[in-house]
Amino acid sequence: MPYVNIRITRDGATPEQKAELIRGVTDLLVRVLDKNPATTFVVIDEVAMEDWGVGGLPVEDYNRSLEQPS
């Protein structure tokens, strides 16, 4: 009984995109590991931007640093 947890920031993933993620992960587990889709669980957690960090920075600051010319 596989359980997959996907964490993304709350930056606008649509319900359709989330459904595609769930479908795609389930299909991958069926194809690669021969898992039963009826007992495969996929959970998507959305995390507030201020609660996510990358490279020692809050993700919004990190994204801004990528936009700045060096």
C-alpha positions, 0 to 999 in steps of 0.5 A: 500500500504505497503512500506518496507525499508531495509538498509544494508551495502555495503559489497557484497549483490548480486543481487540474494540476494537482489531479494530474500529479496524483494520476501521474504518480499513481501511474508511475507506481503501477508501471514501475512497481506493479502497485495496485492503484486502488490502494495507492495514496497520494497526498499533496501538502501546500506549504505557505511561501514563508514556511519554505526555504531554499539555499538558506533563504525564504523561497520568495527571497531565493526566487528574487535572487535568481531574477537579479543580474549578477 
